[in-house]
Amino acid sequence: MPAWMPEATLAIYLCLLVVLPCIPNGSRKERIDEIKKARETGLLALMVLLLLSFVSYPMGLLHNCWSRGGREAKDKWRIDAWIIGWLVIDFAILMFLLPQYPFLVVFPIARLSDLMYVLVRLFLLSNGVFKRGRALLFLLVHYLEVVTIFGCFYIFLQQMSGAKIFMVGNQPDSMGIQAGCLSPAQAFYFSFTTAATVGFGDITPNLRVEAWWARPSNFVVLELLCIVVIIALDVAHIFSRDEATTNKSGQVSAGN
């Protein structure tokens, strides 16, 4: 992989963040309306939704085109396919593609921002839950998705730093344990045990990494924060509102 590829990929994504919001489309109008409604919930909520709306816009535009807004009950399968499809895509990127093509981490990043935006929007602006059982199932899917996305982050850090940023193995050396590189399966395992808060097990962050941006401990904190936020938003949305009803036109008041 050319050394300039990660920077070029990031530059392209940043250009999309600037160019796409300037193009008139239904998704842009919908997001502007949502931000206007968010003003009623407070300044902090407005700022959070505005930031997430901007960062997630490229993925959100694709989401809106695929799901057709998800306002009608007959289109809910599109949202279901989107959520499950991205879990599969992120897992495939982690297991088969990311070790050879680290720049593909831009897709898990975009998906995480889109997921956070959707959950914040649902919590702040939604009136009801389409089906509570469906929402609970997707709470589990979102959990696994965050685990997979951060597994991608750990592999990306390992590839970009070129250092052994983890302590791996259950056969200690003279220093107590040996530094090593994670396989994609080990990265998923480490991310899962981190999110489950059951301890690191036989894989721990290497605290001797010099570059601050490559320290896994920083991303461990971020992963735990994302897990807490997503669970809190999902649970609050699911149990604080009644199930949405379908009107005569086939539209529903809310959806996950």
ChimeraX commands (.cxc) that place a marker at each C-alpha (Angstrom):
marker #1 position 0.00,0.00,0.00 radius 0.5
marker #1 position 1.40,3.44,-0.94 radius 0.5
marker #1 position 2.39,5.54,2.07 radius 0.5
marker #1 position 0.14,8.36,0.92 radius 0.5
marker #1 position -3.00,6.22,0.67 radius 0.5
marker #1 position -4.38,6.78,4.23 radius 0.5
marker #1 position -3.93,10.55,3.96 radius 0.5
marker #1 position -5.51,10.60,0.49 radius 0.5
marker #1 position -8.49,8.58,1.71 radius 0.5
marker #1 position -8.99,10.94,4.65 radius 0.5
marker #1 position -8.72,13.97,2.34 radius 0.5
marker #1 position -11.38,12.53,0.02 radius 0.5
marker #1 position -13.71,11.91,2.96 radius 0.5
marker #1 position -13.21,15.45,4.25 radius 0.5
marker #1 position -13.98,16.80,0.77 radius 0.5
marker #1 position -17.21,14.81,0.77 radius 0.5
marker #1 position -18.11,16.39,4.11 radius 0.5
marker #1 position -17.76,19.82,2.53 radius 0.5
marker #1 position -19.25,19.17,-0.91 radius 0.5
marker #1 position -22.24,16.88,-0.23 radius 0.5
marker #1 position -24.07,19.19,2.21 radius 0.5
marker #1 position -23.99,21.90,-0.49 radius 0.5
marker #1 position -26.01,19.76,-2.90 radius 0.5
marker #1 position -29.79,20.21,-2.50 radius 0.5
marker #1 position -31.47,16.88,-1.73 radius 0.5
marker #1 position -34.18,15.40,0.46 radius 0.5
marker #1 position -31.73,14.17,3.07 radius 0.5
marker #1 position -30.24,17.63,3.56 radius 0.5
marker #1 position -33.67,19.20,3.99 radius 0.5
marker #1 position -34.68,16.50,6.46 radius 0.5
marker #1 position -31.55,17.02,8.54 radius 0.5
marker #1 position -32.02,20.77,8.61 radius 0.5
marker #1 position -35.57,20.27,9.87 radius 0.5
marker #1 position -34.34,17.86,12.55 radius 0.5
marker #1 position -31.70,20.33,13.72 radius 0.5
marker #1 position -34.37,23.03,13.98 radius 0.5
marker #1 position -36.48,20.73,16.15 radius 0.5
marker #1 position -33.44,19.92,18.31 radius 0.5
marker #1 position -33.23,23.58,19.34 radius 0.5
marker #1 position -36.25,22.97,21.53 radius 0.5
marker #1 position -34.39,20.32,23.54 radius 0.5
marker #1 position -31.52,22.60,24.55 radius 0.5
marker #1 position -28.27,24.07,23.30 radius 0.5
marker #1 position -26.14,21.04,24.18 radius 0.5
marker #1 position -28.45,18.64,22.34 radius 0.5
marker #1 position -28.44,20.98,19.35 radius 0.5
marker #1 position -24.63,21.12,19.22 radius 0.5
marker #1 position -24.26,17.34,19.55 radius 0.5
marker #1 position -26.81,16.63,16.82 radius 0.5
marker #1 position -25.29,19.28,14.56 radius 0.5
marker #1 position -21.79,17.81,14.91 radius 0.5
marker #1 position -22.94,14.24,14.35 radius 0.5
marker #1 position -25.09,15.32,11.42 radius 0.5
marker #1 position -22.06,16.90,9.74 radius 0.5
marker #1 position -19.62,14.05,10.38 radius 0.5
marker #1 position -22.08,11.32,9.36 radius 0.5
marker #1 position -23.50,13.08,6.30 radius 0.5
marker #1 position -21.85,10.98,3.52 radius 0.5
marker #1 position -23.00,7.72,5.10 radius 0.5
marker #1 position -26.33,9.27,6.08 radius 0.5
marker #1 position -27.02,10.31,2.49 radius 0.5
marker #1 position -26.46,6.74,1.34 radius 0.5
marker #1 position -28.59,5.52,4.26 radius 0.5
marker #1 position -31.47,7.82,3.31 radius 0.5
marker #1 position -31.34,6.82,-0.37 radius 0.5
marker #1 position -31.42,3.12,0.49 radius 0.5
marker #1 position -34.07,3.23,3.22 radius 0.5
marker #1 position -36.24,5.90,1.53 radius 0.5
marker #1 position -36.42,7.64,4.88 radius 0.5
marker #1 position -37.94,4.61,6.60 radius 0.5
marker #1 position -41.17,6.48,7.25 radius 0.5
marker #1 position -43.46,3.80,5.85 radius 0.5
marker #1 position -43.92,0.38,7.42 radius 0.5
marker #1 position -43.25,-1.36,4.10 radius 0.5
marker #1 position -39.76,0.20,4.01 radius 0.5
marker #1 position -38.68,-1.01,7.46 radius 0.5
marker #1 position -37.06,-4.07,5.93 radius 0.5
marker #1 position -34.64,-1.71,4.19 radius 0.5
marker #1 position -33.48,-0.33,7.54 radius 0.5
marker #1 position -33.18,-3.87,8.92 radius 0.5
marker #1 position -31.06,-4.87,5.92 radius 0.5
marker #1 position -28.94,-1.71,6.31 radius 0.5
marker #1 position -28.14,-2.41,9.97 radius 0.5
marker #1 position -27.39,-6.12,9.54 radius 0.5
marker #1 position -25.60,-5.50,6.25 radius 0.5
marker #1 position -23.16,-3.05,7.83 radius 0.5
marker #1 position -22.43,-5.46,10.66 radius 0.5
marker #1 position -21.46,-8.06,8.04 radius 0.5
marker #1 position -19.46,-5.50,6.02 radius 0.5
marker #1 position -17.53,-4.26,9.06 radius 0.5
marker #1 position -16.79,-7.85,10.11 radius 0.5
marker #1 position -15.56,-8.70,6.59 radius 0.5
marker #1 position -13.36,-5.58,6.54 radius 0.5
marker #1 position -11.85,-6.56,9.90 radius 0.5
marker #1 position -11.23,-10.22,9.14 radius 0.5
marker #1 position -10.22,-10.20,5.47 radius 0.5
marker #1 position -9.36,-6.73,4.16 radius 0.5
marker #1 position -8.01,-4.39,6.82 radius 0.5
marker #1 position -4.61,-6.09,7.40 radius 0.5
marker #1 position -3.76,-5.54,3.71 radius 0.5
marker #1 position -5.70,-2.30,3.15 radius 0.5
marker #1 position -5.67,-0.19,6.33 radius 0.5
marker #1 position -7.28,2.79,4.60 radius 0.5
marker #1 position -10.59,0.85,4.56 radius 0.5
marker #1 position -10.97,1.86,8.23 radius 0.5
marker #1 position -12.72,4.95,6.85 radius 0.5
marker #1 position -15.86,2.83,6.33 radius 0.5
marker #1 position -16.16,1.64,9.96 radius 0.5
marker #1 position -15.51,5.24,11.07 radius 0.5
marker #1 position -18.28,6.52,8.81 radius 0.5
marker #1 position -20.64,3.79,10.01 radius 0.5
marker #1 position -19.96,4.56,13.68 radius 0.5
marker #1 position -20.72,8.25,13.13 radius 0.5
marker #1 position -23.92,7.35,11.25 radius 0.5
marker #1 position -24.99,4.99,14.06 radius 0.5
marker #1 position -24.39,7.61,16.73 radius 0.5
marker #1 position -26.31,10.22,14.73 radius 0.5
marker #1 position -29.31,7.93,14.22 radius 0.5
marker #1 position -29.50,6.97,17.91 radius 0.5
marker #1 position -29.16,10.56,19.13 radius 0.5
marker #1 position -31.81,11.66,16.63 radius 0.5
marker #1 position -34.19,8.91,17.67 radius 0.5
marker #1 position -33.73,9.73,21.34 radius 0.5
marker #1 position -34.23,13.48,20.91 radius 0.5
marker #1 position -36.89,13.64,18.19 radius 0.5
marker #1 position -38.70,10.32,17.93 radius 0.5
marker #1 position -42.26,9.88,19.22 radius 0.5
marker #1 position -42.41,6.11,19.44 radius 0.5
marker #1 position -40.83,2.73,18.84 radius 0.5
marker #1 position -41.88,0.82,15.71 radius 0.5
marker #1 position -41.67,-2.59,17.42 radius 0.5
marker #1 position -40.12,-2.98,20.85 radius 0.5
marker #1 position -38.91,-6.55,20.24 radius 0.5
marker #1 position -37.25,-5.46,17.00 radius 0.5
marker #1 position -35.56,-2.55,18.76 radius 0.5
marker #1 position -34.21,-4.84,21.50 radius 0.5
marker #1 position -32.77,-7.18,18.87 radius 0.5
marker #1 position -31.03,-4.30,17.15 radius 0.5
marker #1 position -29.63,-3.13,20.49 radius 0.5
marker #1 position -27.64,-6.38,20.47 radius 0.5
marker #1 position -26.69,-5.85,16.82 radius 0.5
marker #1 position -25.48,-2.32,17.60 radius 0.5
marker #1 position -23.41,-3.69,20.47 radius 0.5
marker #1 position -21.72,-6.26,18.21 radius 0.5
marker #1 position -21.24,-3.60,15.55 radius 0.5
marker #1 position -19.37,-1.30,17.92 radius 0.5
marker #1 position -17.22,-4.25,19.02 radius 0.5
marker #1 position -16.38,-5.00,15.38 radius 0.5
marker #1 position -15.68,-1.35,14.52 radius 0.5
marker #1 position -13.23,-0.95,17.38 radius 0.5
marker #1 position -11.60,-4.22,16.38 radius 0.5
marker #1 position -10.95,-2.47,13.06 radius 0.5
marker #1 position -9.50,0.52,14.92 radius 0.5
marker #1 position -7.06,-1.68,16.85 radius 0.5
marker #1 position -5.82,-3.37,13.66 radius 0.5
marker #1 position -5.51,0.04,11.98 radius 0.5
marker #1 position -3.45,1.42,14.88 radius 0.5
marker #1 position -1.21,-1.61,14.77 radius 0.5
marker #1 position -0.68,-1.24,11.01 radius 0.5
marker #1 position -0.07,2.51,11.05 radius 0.5
marker #1 position 2.25,2.58,14.07 radius 0.5
marker #1 position 4.38,-0.31,12.90 radius 0.5
marker #1 position 4.94,-1.16,16.57 radius 0.5
marker #1 position 3.80,-3.96,18.84 radius 0.5
marker #1 position 1.15,-2.01,20.71 radius 0.5
marker #1 position -0.32,-5.01,22.56 radius 0.5
marker #1 position 1.01,-7.48,25.10 radius 0.5
marker #1 position 0.01,-10.91,23.84 radius 0.5
marker #1 position 0.38,-14.44,25.15 radius 0.5
marker #1 position 0.10,-16.45,28.32 radius 0.5
marker #1 position 3.76,-17.52,28.44 radius 0.5
marker #1 position 5.61,-14.69,30.21 radius 0.5
marker #1 position 9.13,-13.69,29.26 radius 0.5
marker #1 position 11.70,-11.99,31.50 radius 0.5
marker #1 position 9.63,-8.79,31.49 radius 0.5
marker #1 position 6.49,-10.64,32.60 radius 0.5
marker #1 position 4.74,-10.99,29.23 radius 0.5
marker #1 position 5.66,-10.51,25.57 radius 0.5
marker #1 position 4.69,-7.73,23.17 radius 0.5
marker #1 position 3.12,-8.91,19.95 radius 0.5
marker #1 position 0.81,-8.14,17.04 radius 0.5
marker #1 position -2.86,-9.03,16.96 radius 0.5
marker #1 position -4.53,-11.09,14.28 radius 0.5
marker #1 position -8.00,-9.89,13.19 radius 0.5
marker #1 position -9.61,-12.60,15.34 radius 0.5
marker #1 position -7.56,-11.50,18.36 radius 0.5
marker #1 position -8.52,-7.86,17.73 radius 0.5
marker #1 position -12.20,-8.85,17.75 radius 0.5
marker #1 position -11.68,-10.89,20.93 radius 0.5
marker #1 position -9.88,-8.00,22.64 radius 0.5
marker #1 position -12.60,-5.55,21.58 radius 0.5
marker #1 position -15.34,-7.91,22.79 radius 0.5
marker #1 position -13.78,-8.49,26.22 radius 0.5
marker #1 position -13.19,-4.74,26.54 radius 0.5
marker #1 position -16.82,-3.92,25.72 radius 0.5
marker #1 position -18.04,-6.65,28.08 radius 0.5
marker #1 position -15.89,-5.16,30.89 radius 0.5
marker #1 position -14.73,-8.62,31.98 radius 0.5
marker #1 position -11.03,-7.76,31.88 radius 0.5
marker #1 position -8.37,-7.95,29.20 radius 0.5
marker #1 position -7.43,-11.61,29.68 radius 0.5
marker #1 position -4.24,-12.64,27.89 radius 0.5
marker #1 position -4.22,-9.53,25.65 radius 0.5
marker #1 position -3.51,-6.14,27.19 radius 0.5
marker #1 position -2.52,-2.70,25.82 radius 0.5
marker #1 position 1.19,-2.04,25.70 radius 0.5
marker #1 position 1.68,0.97,27.97 radius 0.5
marker #1 position 5.23,1.52,26.67 radius 0.5
marker #1 position 4.11,2.77,23.24 radius 0.5
marker #1 position 5.74,6.17,22.66 radius 0.5
marker #1 position 3.30,7.70,20.15 radius 0.5
marker #1 position 0.25,8.90,22.09 radius 0.5
marker #1 position -2.06,8.45,19.10 radius 0.5
marker #1 position -1.10,4.77,18.80 radius 0.5
marker #1 position -1.79,3.84,22.42 radius 0.5
marker #1 position -4.63,1.29,22.53 radius 0.5
marker #1 position -5.61,2.46,26.02 radius 0.5
marker #1 position -6.98,5.69,24.51 radius 0.5
marker #1 position -9.28,3.71,22.23 radius 0.5
marker #1 position -10.27,1.36,25.05 radius 0.5
marker #1 position -11.70,4.36,26.91 radius 0.5
marker #1 position -13.42,5.56,23.72 radius 0.5
marker #1 position -14.92,2.13,23.08 radius 0.5
marker #1 position -16.32,1.88,26.60 radius 0.5
marker #1 position -17.77,5.39,26.25 radius 0.5
marker #1 position -19.43,4.48,22.94 radius 0.5
marker #1 position -20.88,1.28,24.42 radius 0.5
marker #1 position -22.33,3.17,27.40 radius 0.5
marker #1 position -23.78,5.92,25.21 radius 0.5
marker #1 position -25.31,3.52,22.68 radius 0.5
marker #1 position -26.87,1.31,25.35 radius 0.5
marker #1 position -28.20,4.33,27.23 radius 0.5
marker #1 position -29.70,5.90,24.10 radius 0.5
marker #1 position -31.17,2.63,22.86 radius 0.5
marker #1 position -32.67,1.63,26.20 radius 0.5
marker #1 position -34.06,5.11,26.82 radius 0.5
marker #1 position -35.61,5.18,23.37 radius 0.5
marker #1 position -37.08,1.68,23.66 radius 0.5
marker #1 position -38.65,1.93,27.12 radius 0.5
marker #1 position -39.48,5.61,27.49 radius 0.5
marker #1 position -41.88,5.67,24.55 radius 0.5
marker #1 position -44.90,3.68,23.39 radius 0.5
marker #1 position -44.79,1.63,20.22 radius 0.5
marker #1 position -45.54,3.74,17.17 radius 0.5
marker #1 position -48.77,3.21,15.28 radius 0.5
marker #1 position -49.20,2.97,11.54 radius 0.5
marker #1 position -51.60,5.49,10.02 radius 0.5
marker #1 position -53.83,5.04,6.98 radius 0.5
marker #1 position -51.12,6.19,4.58 radius 0.5
marker #1 position -48.81,3.47,5.83 radius 0.5
marker #1 position -46.48,5.84,7.69 radius 0.5
marker #1 position -45.16,5.25,11.17 radius 0.5
marker #1 position -44.29,7.91,13.70 radius 0.5
marker #1 position -40.83,6.52,14.46 radius 0.5
marker #1 position -38.42,3.70,13.80 radius 0.5
marker #1 position -35.06,2.41,14.87 radius 0.5
marker link #1:1,2 radius 0.2
marker link #1:2,3 radius 0.2
marker link #1:3,4 radius 0.2
marker link #1:4,5 radius 0.2
marker link #1:5,6 radius 0.2
marker link #1:6,7 radius 0.2
marker link #1:7,8 radius 0.2
marker link #1:8,9 radius 0.2
marker link #1:9,10 radius 0.2
marker link #1:10,11 radius 0.2
marker link #1:11,12 radius 0.2
marker link #1:12,13 radius 0.2
marker link #1:13,14 radius 0.2
marker link #1:14,15 radius 0.2
marker link #1:15,16 radius 0.2
marker link #1:16,17 radius 0.2
marker link #1:17,18 radius 0.2
marker link #1:18,19 radius 0.2
marker link #1:19,20 radius 0.2
marker link #1:20,21 radius 0.2
marker link #1:21,22 radius 0.2
marker link #1:22,23 radius 0.2
marker link #1:23,24 radius 0.2
marker link #1:24,25 radius 0.2
marker link #1:25,26 radius 0.2
marker link #1:26,27 radius 0.2
marker link #1:27,28 radius 0.2
marker link #1:28,29 radius 0.2
marker link #1:29,30 radius 0.2
marker link #1:30,31 radius 0.2
marker link #1:31,32 radius 0.2
marker link #1:32,33 radius 0.2
marker link #1:33,34 radius 0.2
marker link #1:34,35 radius 0.2
marker link #1:35,36 radius 0.2
marker link #1:36,37 radius 0.2
marker link #1:37,38 radius 0.2
marker link #1:38,39 radius 0.2
marker link #1:39,40 radius 0.2
marker link #1:40,41 radius 0.2
marker link #1:41,42 radius 0.2
marker link #1:42,43 radius 0.2
marker link #1:43,44 radius 0.2
marker link #1:44,45 radius 0.2
marker link #1:45,46 radius 0.2
marker link #1:46,47 radius 0.2
marker link #1:47,48 radius 0.2
marker link #1:48,49 radius 0.2
marker link #1:49,50 radius 0.2
marker link #1:50,51 radius 0.2
marker link #1:51,52 radius 0.2
marker link #1:52,53 radius 0.2
marker link #1:53,54 radius 0.2
marker link #1:54,55 radius 0.2
marker link #1:55,56 radius 0.2
marker link #1:56,57 radius 0.2
marker link #1:57,58 radius 0.2
marker link #1:58,59 radius 0.2
marker link #1:59,60 radius 0.2
marker link #1:60,61 radius 0.2
marker link #1:61,62 radius 0.2
marker link #1:62,63 radius 0.2
marker link #1:63,64 radius 0.2
marker link #1:64,65 radius 0.2
marker link #1:65,66 radius 0.2
marker link #1:66,67 radius 0.2
marker link #1:67,68 radius 0.2
marker link #1:68,69 radius 0.2
marker link #1:69,70 radius 0.2
marker link #1:70,71 radius 0.2
marker link #1:71,72 radius 0.2
marker link #1:72,73 radius 0.2
marker link #1:73,74 radius 0.2
marker link #1:74,75 radius 0.2
marker link #1:75,76 radius 0.2
marker link #1:76,77 radius 0.2
marker link #1:77,78 radius 0.2
marker link #1:78,79 radius 0.2
marker link #1:79,80 radius 0.2
marker link #1:80,81 radius 0.2
marker link #1:81,82 radius 0.2
marker link #1:82,83 radius 0.2
marker link #1:83,84 radius 0.2
marker link #1:84,85 radius 0.2
marker link #1:85,86 radius 0.2
marker link #1:86,87 radius 0.2
marker link #1:87,88 radius 0.2
marker link #1:88,89 radius 0.2
marker link #1:89,90 radius 0.2
marker link #1:90,91 radius 0.2
marker link #1:91,92 radius 0.2
marker link #1:92,93 radius 0.2
marker link #1:93,94 radius 0.2
marker link #1:94,95 radius 0.2
marker link #1:95,96 radius 0.2
marker link #1:96,97 radius 0.2
marker link #1:97,98 radius 0.2
marker link #1:98,99 radius 0.2
marker link #1:99,100 radius 0.2
marker link #1:100,101 radius 0.2
marker link #1:101,102 radius 0.2
marker link #1:102,103 radius 0.2
marker link #1:103,104 radius 0.2
marker link #1:104,105 radius 0.2
marker link #1:105,106 radius 0.2
marker link #1:106,107 radius 0.2
marker link #1:107,108 radius 0.2
marker link #1:108,109 radius 0.2
marker link #1:109,110 radius 0.2
marker link #1:110,111 radius 0.2
marker link #1:111,112 radius 0.2
marker link #1:112,113 radius 0.2
marker link #1:113,114 radius 0.2
marker link #1:114,115 radius 0.2
marker link #1:115,116 radius 0.2
marker link #1:116,117 radius 0.2
marker link #1:117,118 radius 0.2
marker link #1:118,119 radius 0.2
marker link #1:119,120 radius 0.2
marker link #1:120,121 radius 0.2
marker link #1:121,122 radius 0.2
marker link #1:122,123 radius 0.2
marker link #1:123,124 radius 0.2
marker link #1:124,125 radius 0.2
marker link #1:125,126 radius 0.2
marker link #1:126,127 radius 0.2
marker link #1:127,128 radius 0.2
marker link #1:128,129 radius 0.2
marker link #1:129,130 radius 0.2
marker link #1:130,131 radius 0.2
marker link #1:131,132 radius 0.2
marker link #1:132,133 radius 0.2
marker link #1:133,134 radius 0.2
marker link #1:134,135 radius 0.2
marker link #1:135,136 radius 0.2
marker link #1:136,137 radius 0.2
marker link #1:137,138 radius 0.2
marker link #1:138,139 radius 0.2
marker link #1:139,140 radius 0.2
marker link #1:140,141 radius 0.2
marker link #1:141,142 radius 0.2
marker link #1:142,143 radius 0.2
marker link #1:143,144 radius 0.2
marker link #1:144,145 radius 0.2
marker link #1:145,146 radius 0.2
marker link #1:146,147 radius 0.2
marker link #1:147,148 radius 0.2
marker link #1:148,149 radius 0.2
marker link #1:149,150 radius 0.2
marker link #1:150,151 radius 0.2
marker link #1:151,152 radius 0.2
marker link #1:152,153 radius 0.2
marker link #1:153,154 radius 0.2
marker link #1:154,155 radius 0.2
marker link #1:155,156 radius 0.2
marker link #1:156,157 radius 0.2
marker link #1:157,158 radius 0.2
marker link #1:158,159 radius 0.2
marker link #1:159,160 radius 0.2
marker link #1:160,161 radius 0.2
marker link #1:161,162 radius 0.2
marker link #1:162,163 radius 0.2
marker link #1:163,164 radius 0.2
marker link #1:164,165 radius 0.2
marker link #1:165,166 radius 0.2
marker link #1:166,167 radius 0.2
marker link #1:167,168 radius 0.2
marker link #1:168,169 radius 0.2
marker link #1:169,170 radius 0.2
marker link #1:170,171 radius 0.2
marker link #1:171,172 radius 0.2
marker link #1:172,173 radius 0.2
marker link #1:173,174 radius 0.2
marker link #1:174,175 radius 0.2
marker link #1:175,176 radius 0.2
marker link #1:176,177 radius 0.2
marker link #1:177,178 radius 0.2
marker link #1:178,179 radius 0.2
marker link #1:179,180 radius 0.2
marker link #1:180,181 radius 0.2
marker link #1:181,182 radius 0.2
marker link #1:182,183 radius 0.2
marker link #1:183,184 radius 0.2
marker link #1:184,185 radius 0.2
marker link #1:185,186 radius 0.2
marker link #1:186,187 radius 0.2
marker link #1:187,188 radius 0.2
marker link #1:188,189 radius 0.2
marker link #1:189,190 radius 0.2
marker link #1:190,191 radius 0.2
marker link #1:191,192 radius 0.2
marker link #1:192,193 radius 0.2
marker link #1:193,194 radius 0.2
marker link #1:194,195 radius 0.2
marker link #1:195,196 radius 0.2
marker link #1:196,197 radius 0.2
marker link #1:197,198 radius 0.2
marker link #1:198,199 radius 0.2
marker link #1:199,200 radius 0.2
marker link #1:200,201 radius 0.2
marker link #1:201,202 radius 0.2
marker link #1:202,203 radius 0.2
marker link #1:203,204 radius 0.2
marker link #1:204,205 radius 0.2
marker link #1:205,206 radius 0.2
marker link #1:206,207 radius 0.2
marker link #1:207,208 radius 0.2
marker link #1:208,209 radius 0.2
marker link #1:209,210 radius 0.2
marker link #1:210,211 radius 0.2
marker link #1:211,212 radius 0.2
marker link #1:212,213 radius 0.2
marker link #1:213,214 radius 0.2
marker link #1:214,215 radius 0.2
marker link #1:215,216 radius 0.2
marker link #1:216,217 radius 0.2
marker link #1:217,218 radius 0.2
marker link #1:218,219 radius 0.2
marker link #1:219,220 radius 0.2
marker link #1:220,221 radius 0.2
marker link #1:221,222 radius 0.2
marker link #1:222,223 radius 0.2
marker link #1:223,224 radius 0.2
marker link #1:224,225 radius 0.2
marker link #1:225,226 radius 0.2
marker link #1:226,227 radius 0.2
marker link #1:227,228 radius 0.2
marker link #1:228,229 radius 0.2
marker link #1:229,230 radius 0.2
marker link #1:230,231 radius 0.2
marker link #1:231,232 radius 0.2
marker link #1:232,233 radius 0.2
marker link #1:233,234 radius 0.2
marker link #1:234,235 radius 0.2
marker link #1:235,236 radius 0.2
marker link #1:236,237 radius 0.2
marker link #1:237,238 radius 0.2
marker link #1:238,239 radius 0.2
marker link #1:239,240 radius 0.2
marker link #1:240,241 radius 0.2
marker link #1:241,242 radius 0.2
marker link #1:242,243 radius 0.2
marker link #1:243,244 radius 0.2
marker link #1:244,245 radius 0.2
marker link #1:245,246 radius 0.2
marker link #1:246,247 radius 0.2
marker link #1:247,248 radius 0.2
marker link #1:248,249 radius 0.2
marker link #1:249,250 radius 0.2
marker link #1:250,251 radius 0.2
marker link #1:251,252 radius 0.2
marker link #1:252,253 radius 0.2
marker link #1:253,254 radius 0.2
marker link #1:254,255 radius 0.2
marker link #1:255,256 radius 0.2
view
